């Protein structure tokens, strides 16, 4: 894991001091809310329907037990005893007082954490593959590159007032577990002639105009990465639209001028920027990479799992994933109990997961974009004990990637932008499909719910997506089919007229029933949909 | 009239700045140019040797195009006065300084004490920009 040195710590400490000063000036009325807004936003502080919401950065979703425990401490001390893990691998608190935020940031800084650039029109927290460093299919651990980008983008003086927010994802395998091509810039690390480099996609995104990012550059080495990204951002900062906030994301620029013209402009800019000497030396990437060295695995760890307990066996089959090291496994802790709020964890659960990481996973945890937690390096011999502990804490739902493993935005229960509630819909769907046998029979089925067109709940990328809208003052839910945020990336299509809160649950059941009657051997829902198209499902839904 | 802020040793230019279009088209004797957010700073590069003031307009603090304009001019070797004018707020000055601005004509007064705290707050920066700051990676590796 990355560890701060005196420079990283000095920057985060200065940020606490700066925000304390800004909050003091705001509370004293020296700056207006309009002037304060971009300052607090660049520090992850939103004003929501009922209170301030603070979003804490978890760079590339990786954290250790000490950091996790601090998140629990903050939930208990300053909030209502819980936190919400987000689709960008961050954590947010929903009930924060403005005057407490400097102290919260000071607490976070003691464990090398912060809320820098978790919102605002700047480069946001860099997301990555939750299985980084543990997956057998990666060409390298993507996180050192993500950390390099984190440092370059932190308080970037030129790119702190961009036309709109800017999100990066960095992965290093062909299987895309981070929705990479639905980011403003998606990076896939690849090897060419034995050299590691970045394949760069620009202009993906969800929101009201979803787009899959086109490839802009086939291969950029680490030596040129910062210059290349600086060129990508400069073209956007200069020419991205600022006349309409709904058309201000880079995807609109790339779409309007075309990928080829955007690429040409970036190349021209790169030719200038490369002369400035802004690229860190290879020694810097090497320094960071050394901190992501493999943990000291037991080389003779037992590779068998005793599947004697059937409930445990189901959990292993559903939530435990192959690790590259024999004798080890990747454990997914589902934060999607039936009837719960997707992504929420209580302070006690957060503490427990911190303990388990220290005890069983080389003191490492990951947050996934699907709002679950991963223990990346668990000895197979420890799985049963671990599962028992999780089960006692309500953290052993065996539903990873099943229909109840729902991504949902906070929706109208919290969010000032929302048109409809997301959480109750997620709860009703999970309850309707509560039978684990039924869920497992339906197989991989990624269901994603957004409470407004901004698509924080990734509804465009759901095998089944739900979009909440406001129709003449009544919440109405549109249904989408066929999206994917994975390597087979696609955007879902709307089935037709929307539904009421209960109607949408019925409609989904008609869709899954039709899938069961149509599927061929081994087909996931998404495969069947792609084979047969929308019509049979429309017929099932609308009759 | 709100007091201007200068980090230069010479006196701020008093010449009224003319538009980029006017400057490029015909005003061969002018030495002060004003760039609006939509102007292409690169169009000014061929003339930089006879420019002594570039004023970059910030009609709204949210519009960040001027930061890129400043860096482009500094990267092209421009050493004259580079002024940020308009909706320029104290919390933005550290970023603007790093992009190469050295004088400021804010619409609203800036508290000198807050500004001084703000400029002194960060001892180190991660990235190289248009100022003299040595980036953290250089401090780490020499």
Interface residues (C-beta under 8 A of the other chain):
Chain A: X5 X7 X8 X10 X11 X14 X17 X18 X21 X22 X25 X30 X35 X38 X39 X121 X151 X152 X154 X155 X156 X157 X158 X159 X160 X161 X162 X163 X226 X234 X237 X238 X242 X272 X273 X276 X277 X278 X280 X281 X283 X284 X287
Chain B: X37 X61 X62 X63 X64 X65 X67 X68 X69 X71 X75 X89 X91 X92 X94 X95 X96 X98 X99 X111 X114 X117 X118 X121 X122 X123 X124 X125 X126 X127 X128 X129 X135 X136 X137 X139 X140 X141
